[in-house]
Amino acid sequence: MQNYLAVIVALVLTGGFAFVAPVSNVAMALPFDFLERTYIFGPITGISEDDNGSTEWVLAGVWRASLPNSTDISNNNTNGTTFNAAIEMIRPDGSARHTHTLTDFVLLNPSSESGTNSTIFNGTSTVSLADGPALDIPTSVKLSNNNIITIWLDPESSDNHFGISPKIFGVVTSPGFDKSIQDSVSMTNGTQISGLVH
């Protein structure tokens, strides 16, 4: 009986190490700058209106970026700039839900707005549409006070799919956001508070 127990313990230990090895390799595949927290990210919200100002689409999603700061811009050091987003569109009645991606952002012209704490990143991106990816869509991302982003996609180049003047906004998630969620979950010990399930 002890021999069987020794064999089972050996198999569990060997199997455990075999499982841990692939996991550790995956962790090493993360980009180095991601580990240094040079990326910013957050949720997207917005609406798309028709010519009469009526809401055609409700927009939601997520974005992630690595954008140069003012020192990088003044030194022309804009390598490694990225901006990606997934934008979900839903009719106000809850129908026709679908998602578009914004990828391959190429920064062409960053600038600062005088008198404000805003930086505008002008460039092009690839936007997924029903007929396939639309390449080189003029795209502008405005970062205001390191808290809010505004996304503009050229309506004509994207077949007006996001509307004539889409209002797409993103919130920059604060570094303490994840910690505040974890703290509230541990404080409530998994109970329900104010109608929200934690």
C-alpha positions as CSV (number, residue, x, y, z in Angstrom):
1,M,0.0,0.0,0.0
2,Q,2.9,2.4,0.8
3,N,4.4,1.7,-2.7
4,Y,1.1,2.8,-4.3
5,L,1.0,5.9,-2.2
6,A,4.6,6.8,-3.1
7,V,3.8,6.3,-6.9
8,I,0.7,8.5,-6.6
9,V,2.7,11.3,-4.8
10,A,5.5,11.1,-7.4
11,L,2.9,11.4,-10.3
12,V,1.2,14.4,-8.7
13,L,4.5,16.2,-8.1
14,T,5.8,15.4,-11.6
15,G,2.5,16.4,-13.2
16,G,2.4,19.6,-11.1
17,F,5.9,20.6,-12.4
18,A,4.9,19.7,-16.0
19,F,1.9,22.0,-15.6
20,V,3.9,24.9,-14.0
21,A,6.5,24.9,-16.8
22,P,4.1,26.0,-19.6
23,V,2.5,28.6,-17.4
24,S,5.9,30.2,-16.6
25,N,6.7,30.3,-20.3
26,V,3.5,32.2,-21.0
27,A,4.3,34.7,-18.4
28,M,7.6,35.5,-20.0
29,A,5.9,36.2,-23.3
30,L,4.4,39.5,-22.0
31,P,6.0,42.5,-23.6
32,F,8.6,44.1,-21.3
33,D,7.0,47.6,-21.5
34,F,3.7,46.1,-20.4
35,L,5.3,44.8,-17.2
36,E,6.7,48.3,-16.7
37,R,3.1,49.7,-16.9
38,T,3.8,52.0,-19.9
39,Y,0.4,51.1,-21.3
40,I,-2.7,53.0,-20.5
41,F,-6.2,51.5,-21.0
42,G,-9.8,51.8,-20.1
43,P,-13.4,51.6,-21.2
44,I,-15.1,53.2,-24.2
45,T,-18.5,54.9,-24.3
46,G,-20.3,57.0,-26.8
47,I,-23.1,57.5,-29.3
48,S,-23.5,57.8,-33.0
49,E,-26.2,60.3,-34.2
50,D,-28.1,60.7,-37.5
51,D,-28.6,64.0,-39.4
52,N,-31.5,64.9,-37.1
53,G,-29.4,64.4,-33.9
54,S,-31.2,61.2,-33.0
55,T,-29.1,58.4,-31.5
56,E,-28.5,55.7,-34.1
57,W,-26.0,53.6,-32.1
58,V,-24.8,53.2,-28.5
59,L,-21.1,52.6,-28.4
60,A,-19.2,50.7,-25.7
61,G,-15.9,48.8,-25.6
62,V,-12.3,48.9,-24.4
63,W,-9.0,50.5,-25.6
64,R,-5.3,50.2,-24.8
65,A,-2.5,52.5,-25.8
66,S,1.2,53.3,-25.4
67,L,1.4,57.0,-26.3
68,P,4.4,59.3,-26.2
69,N,4.6,62.0,-23.5
70,S,5.4,65.6,-24.3
71,T,9.2,65.1,-23.8
72,D,9.1,62.2,-26.3
73,I,7.2,64.3,-28.8
74,S,9.6,67.2,-28.5
75,N,12.5,64.8,-29.1
76,N,10.8,63.1,-32.0
77,N,10.8,59.8,-30.1
78,T,7.5,58.3,-31.0
79,N,8.6,54.8,-31.7
80,G,6.5,52.1,-30.0
81,T,3.3,54.2,-30.2
82,T,0.2,52.0,-30.2
83,F,-3.5,52.5,-30.0
84,N,-6.0,49.6,-30.2
85,A,-9.7,49.5,-29.5
86,A,-12.7,47.2,-29.7
87,I,-15.9,49.2,-30.2
88,E,-19.2,47.5,-29.8
89,M,-22.2,49.1,-31.5
90,I,-25.8,48.4,-30.4
91,R,-29.1,50.1,-31.5
92,P,-30.9,52.0,-28.8
93,D,-33.6,49.2,-28.8
94,G,-30.9,46.6,-28.1
95,S,-30.7,45.1,-31.6
96,A,-28.0,44.7,-34.2
97,R,-25.2,44.3,-31.8
98,H,-21.7,44.0,-33.4
99,T,-18.1,44.8,-32.8
100,H,-15.4,46.7,-34.7
101,T,-11.7,46.7,-34.0
102,L,-9.3,49.6,-34.4
103,T,-5.7,48.3,-34.9
104,D,-2.4,49.1,-36.6
105,F,-2.4,52.8,-35.5
106,V,0.4,54.7,-37.2
107,L,1.3,58.0,-35.6
108,L,1.9,60.8,-38.1
109,N,1.6,64.0,-36.3
110,P,1.3,64.5,-32.5
111,S,0.6,68.0,-31.2
112,S,-0.3,69.8,-28.0
113,E,-3.3,72.1,-27.7
114,S,-2.1,75.4,-26.4
115,G,-3.8,76.6,-23.2
116,T,-5.1,73.1,-22.4
117,N,-3.5,70.0,-20.9
118,S,-4.4,68.0,-24.1
119,T,-2.3,66.1,-26.6
120,I,-3.6,65.1,-30.0
121,F,-2.3,62.0,-31.8
122,N,-3.1,62.2,-35.5
123,G,-2.5,59.2,-37.7
124,T,-4.1,56.3,-39.5
125,S,-5.5,53.0,-38.4
126,T,-7.1,49.8,-39.7
127,V,-10.8,49.5,-38.8
128,S,-12.7,46.2,-39.2
129,L,-15.9,46.7,-41.2
130,A,-18.5,44.3,-42.6
131,D,-16.8,44.1,-46.0
132,G,-13.4,43.5,-44.4
133,P,-10.6,45.7,-42.9
134,A,-10.5,49.3,-44.0
135,L,-6.9,50.4,-44.2
136,D,-5.3,53.8,-43.5
137,I,-8.4,55.4,-41.9
138,P,-7.5,58.9,-40.7
139,T,-7.7,58.6,-36.9
140,S,-7.2,61.1,-34.2
141,V,-6.9,60.3,-30.5
142,K,-7.0,63.2,-28.1
143,L,-5.7,62.7,-24.5
144,S,-7.1,65.4,-22.1
145,N,-5.6,65.8,-18.6
146,N,-4.4,62.2,-18.7
147,N,-8.0,61.2,-17.8
148,I,-10.2,61.2,-21.0
149,I,-9.5,60.2,-24.5
150,T,-11.6,61.2,-27.5
151,I,-11.5,59.0,-30.6
152,W,-12.2,60.4,-34.1
153,L,-12.4,58.2,-37.1
154,D,-12.8,59.9,-40.5
155,P,-16.5,59.4,-41.4
156,E,-16.0,59.3,-45.2
157,S,-13.2,56.7,-45.0
158,S,-15.2,54.4,-42.8
159,D,-18.4,54.7,-45.0
160,N,-20.0,56.8,-42.3
161,H,-20.5,53.6,-40.3
162,F,-19.8,55.4,-37.0
163,G,-22.0,58.4,-38.0
164,I,-21.3,61.8,-39.5
165,S,-19.8,63.1,-36.2
166,P,-19.4,60.2,-33.9
167,K,-18.8,60.9,-30.2
168,I,-16.5,58.2,-28.9
169,F,-14.9,58.7,-25.5
170,G,-12.6,56.6,-23.3
171,V,-11.7,56.9,-19.7
172,V,-8.1,56.4,-18.6
173,T,-8.3,53.8,-15.9
174,S,-6.4,54.9,-12.8
175,P,-3.6,52.6,-11.4
176,G,-5.6,52.3,-8.1
177,F,-8.8,51.1,-9.9
178,D,-8.0,47.4,-9.8
179,K,-6.9,47.7,-6.2
180,S,-10.1,49.5,-5.2
181,I,-12.2,46.7,-6.8
182,Q,-10.1,44.1,-5.0
183,D,-10.5,46.0,-1.7
184,S,-14.3,46.3,-2.0
185,V,-14.6,42.6,-2.8
186,S,-12.5,41.6,0.2
187,M,-14.4,44.0,2.5
188,T,-17.8,42.6,1.4
189,N,-16.5,39.0,1.5
190,G,-18.5,38.2,-1.6
191,T,-21.8,39.7,-0.4
192,Q,-24.2,41.9,-2.3
193,I,-24.0,45.7,-1.6
194,S,-26.2,48.4,-3.2
195,G,-27.6,46.0,-5.8
196,L,-24.2,45.1,-7.1
197,V,-22.9,41.6,-6.9
198,H,-19.2,41.4,-6.0
